[in-house]
Amino acid sequence: MKGINSFTVAVGENIFWSGPCLLQVHFSDMHSLYRRKRLDANLIAIWCLMNYVEAEAMKKPVAYLNPCMISKPNHTYTLDEKKLPEHIKVMTPEERKAYIAQKHLEKMLDVATYVAIALESMQDKECVYAPYAFDDQWIVFLLYPKYNEVIVLDSLDKDSNTYQEFLRIIDLAFKRYYQRGEQRKNSRERIFVRNKWPCHKQPVGIVLCGYYCSEFLRVNGKYCANYDELPKFPKSERELNDTSIQNIQADMCYFIHRECAHQLGRFFDNEGVLALPENESLSNWTIRII
């Protein structure tokens, strides 16, 4: 494609409430989607965009957090031992430990602040979807701020200790939400977490968590329901079938093709590489209604 290996997608500030941002679509990630390999955070974010558009059209009271803003690396501070700044090299082990702890806390608070601001801006929504990436795994947190409750949709049923830090971030965000006087329907002091939910589960030996995550995020799917009506699947029905995965692949490609890569698309980046005159043929073709 004339040397192009990626392009950008423009997202308005009122969708994820993380400010205007650009998502990067790499063709290598599209190939991974086709090959049913690991899904990049940008692709999961684009999947959220697609469902945001559908939620608008269907007038469903749901919203989405930006997965690129809340994933584990965003609230984890690490040091590269090979590229240490001079002021850290001269620290004692105790000073370095305290420094890392402080920086780590600052990153956690940054993510908690983003989540809180988003919740305040989405207060007319009943449920906020939070797709979360950690340790090469995707899970979805269903946030119900009015009930101080969280439901965890995890296709692998990981130990909750592996994502305990993000639950702490959600708890901090909920507390700020309530301090601002936002609506709540109970007096719980801490969030109530429901994990091990009987949702779709991956068979042992496969790695398709991104596709299961996508199924959990579908606004017209089985998981878009009131928190007291969320489906529980018997063990015999918990594996996603091949058609469901193919539908995820097809729907994502269709949305990217029409709404992100075409000049008339809602999320086309007018300042990106596809907007250059020499790439006119790549972004301005006749759209046929299917």
Stockholm file with secondary structure:
# STOCKHOLM 1.0

chainA/1-290         MKGINSFTVAVGENIFWSGPCLLQVHFSDMHSLYRRKRLDANLIAIWCLMNYVEAEAMKKPVAYLNPCMISKPNHTYTLDEKKLPEHIKVMTPEERKAYIAQKHLEKMLDVATYVAIALESMQDKECVYAPYAFDDQWIVFLLYPKYNEVIVLDSLDKDSNTYQEFLRIIDLAFKRYYQRGEQRKNSRERIFVRNKWPCHKQPVGIVLCGYYCSEFLRVNGKYCANYDELPKFPKSERELNDTSIQNIQADMCYFIHRECAHQLGRFFDNEGVLALPENESLSNWTIRII
#=GR chainA/1-290 SS CTTCCEEEEEECHHHHSSCSEEEEEEHHHHHHHHTTCCCCHHHHHHHHHHHHHHHHHHTCSEEECCHHHHSGGGGCCCCCGGGCCHHHHTSCHHHHHHHHHHHHHHHHHHHHHHHHHHHHHTTTCSEEEEEEEETTEEEEEEEEGGGTEEEEECSSCCCGGGGHHHHHHHHHHHHHHHHTTCCCSSCCSSCEEECSCCCCCCCTTCCCHHHHHHHHHCTTSTTCSCGGGCCCCCGGGCSCCHHHHHHHHHHHHHHIIIIISSTTSTTBCTTSGGGSGGGHHHHCCCCCCC
#=GC SS_cons         CTTCCEEEEEECHHHHSSCSEEEEEEHHHHHHHHTTCCCCHHHHHHHHHHHHHHHHHHTCSEEECCHHHHSGGGGCCCCCGGGCCHHHHTSCHHHHHHHHHHHHHHHHHHHHHHHHHHHHHTTTCSEEEEEEEETTEEEEEEEEGGGTEEEEECSSCCCGGGGHHHHHHHHHHHHHHHHTTCCCSSCCSSCEEECSCCCCCCCTTCCCHHHHHHHHHCTTSTTCSCGGGCCCCCGGGCSCCHHHHHHHHHHHHHHIIIIISSTTSTTBCTTSGGGSGGGHHHHCCCCCCC
//
